[in-house]
Amino acid sequence: MGREEAERLIVKEKVAALIGSYQSSVTLQASAIAEAKKVPFLAPEASAPSLTERDYQYFFRTAPNDHLYTNLFFKLFQFLRDRGRDIKNFAILTEDSIFGLEAAAIEKSLIRKFSGELVEFEMYTPPVCRY
């Protein structure tokens, strides 16, 4: 979906730049087209770290990635633990997309560093939406 729309907007509509997409998996595809066509792609929401690890010249992210978000979660958990909260068991419920897989890998790593226990890990496939 993202790939086709990016191609249409660049080739047929002759846009100067693309802004989007909310989903990292859509951003991955659409930004690859923009990069190939040398059209700037601004990603204000997509948070998968690998998006900015591709060394693209025309890709720009204005929001934090999942490393920052997840580290902040665990700073909060540590803050609560330091004040007597019993925080040790974690569950991850995530979608089976680039976003979900990368976020879950970061979360699993930080759970171990936090001396926590991952008691449940569940992945799901989100429904496909076409607008």
C-alpha positions as CSV (number, residue, x, y, z in Angstrom):
1,M,0.0,0.0,0.0
2,G,2.7,2.5,1.0
3,R,4.9,1.7,-1.9
4,E,2.2,2.1,-4.5
5,E,0.9,5.4,-3.0
6,A,4.5,6.8,-2.8
7,E,5.1,5.9,-6.4
8,R,1.8,7.5,-7.5
9,L,2.3,10.7,-5.6
10,I,5.9,11.1,-6.9
11,V,5.4,10.1,-10.5
12,K,1.8,11.2,-11.3
13,E,1.2,14.0,-8.8
14,K,4.8,15.3,-9.0
15,V,5.0,16.0,-5.2
16,A,8.1,17.8,-3.9
17,A,8.2,15.7,-0.7
18,L,6.3,13.1,1.2
19,I,5.2,13.2,4.9
20,G,4.1,10.1,6.7
21,S,3.5,7.3,7.6
22,Y,2.3,6.4,11.0
23,Q,3.2,2.7,10.6
24,S,6.9,1.8,10.4
25,S,6.1,-1.0,7.9
26,V,4.4,1.4,5.5
27,T,7.2,4.0,6.0
28,L,9.8,1.3,5.2
29,Q,8.2,0.7,1.8
30,A,7.2,4.3,0.9
31,S,10.5,5.8,1.9
32,A,12.4,3.3,-0.2
33,I,10.6,4.6,-3.3
34,A,11.2,8.2,-2.2
35,E,14.9,7.5,-1.8
36,A,15.1,5.9,-5.2
37,K,13.4,8.9,-6.7
38,K,15.4,11.4,-4.6
39,V,12.3,12.9,-3.0
40,P,12.5,13.9,0.7
41,F,10.5,11.8,3.0
42,L,9.7,13.2,6.5
43,A,8.6,10.6,9.1
44,P,7.0,12.3,12.1
45,E,5.6,9.2,13.7
46,A,7.2,5.9,12.6
47,S,9.5,4.7,15.4
48,A,11.3,1.6,14.2
49,P,15.0,2.2,14.8
50,S,16.1,0.5,11.5
51,L,14.4,3.3,9.5
52,T,17.2,5.7,10.2
53,E,19.9,3.1,10.2
54,R,19.7,2.7,6.4
55,D,21.9,5.7,5.7
56,Y,19.3,7.2,3.3
57,Q,20.0,10.7,2.1
58,Y,16.4,11.7,1.7
59,F,14.8,10.2,4.8
60,F,14.2,12.4,7.9
61,R,12.6,11.4,11.2
62,T,11.4,14.1,13.6
63,A,10.2,11.9,16.4
64,P,12.2,9.6,18.8
65,N,12.7,6.0,18.0
66,D,11.8,3.0,20.0
67,H,15.2,2.9,21.9
68,L,14.4,6.3,23.5
69,Y,10.7,5.4,24.2
70,T,11.5,2.1,25.8
71,N,14.4,3.5,27.9
72,L,12.0,6.0,29.3
73,F,9.5,3.3,30.2
74,F,12.2,1.6,32.2
75,K,13.3,4.8,33.9
76,L,9.7,5.1,35.1
77,F,9.7,1.4,36.2
78,Q,12.9,2.0,38.2
79,F,11.5,5.2,39.7
80,L,8.5,3.2,40.9
81,R,10.6,0.3,42.1
82,D,12.8,2.7,44.1
83,R,9.6,3.8,45.9
84,G,8.6,0.3,46.9
85,R,6.6,-1.0,43.9
86,D,7.1,-4.7,43.2
87,I,7.9,-4.6,39.4
88,K,9.4,-7.7,38.1
89,N,7.0,-9.6,35.7
90,F,6.4,-8.3,32.2
91,A,4.3,-9.3,29.2
92,I,4.7,-8.1,25.7
93,L,1.8,-7.9,23.3
94,T,2.9,-6.6,19.9
95,E,2.1,-6.8,16.2
96,D,4.2,-8.9,13.9
97,S,5.6,-6.0,11.9
98,I,8.9,-4.1,11.7
99,F,7.7,-1.9,14.5
100,G,6.5,-4.7,16.7
101,L,9.6,-6.9,16.2
102,E,12.1,-4.2,16.7
103,A,10.3,-2.7,19.8
104,A,9.9,-6.2,21.3
105,A,13.7,-6.9,20.9
106,I,14.5,-3.7,22.7
107,E,11.9,-4.4,25.4
108,K,13.3,-7.9,26.0
109,S,16.8,-6.6,26.3
110,L,15.7,-4.0,28.9
111,I,13.7,-6.5,30.8
112,R,16.8,-8.6,31.3
113,K,18.9,-5.5,32.3
114,F,16.1,-4.6,34.8
115,S,16.3,-8.0,36.3
116,G,12.7,-8.6,35.3
117,E,11.0,-11.7,34.0
118,L,9.2,-11.9,30.7
119,V,6.2,-14.1,31.6
120,E,4.3,-13.8,28.3
121,F,5.1,-12.8,24.8
122,E,2.3,-12.6,22.3
123,M,2.3,-11.4,18.7
124,Y,-0.7,-10.7,16.4
125,T,-1.2,-9.7,12.9
126,P,-3.1,-6.4,12.6
127,P,-5.9,-6.1,10.1
128,V,-5.1,-4.5,6.8
129,C,-6.8,-1.2,6.2
130,R,-7.2,0.4,2.8
131,Y,-8.5,4.0,2.7
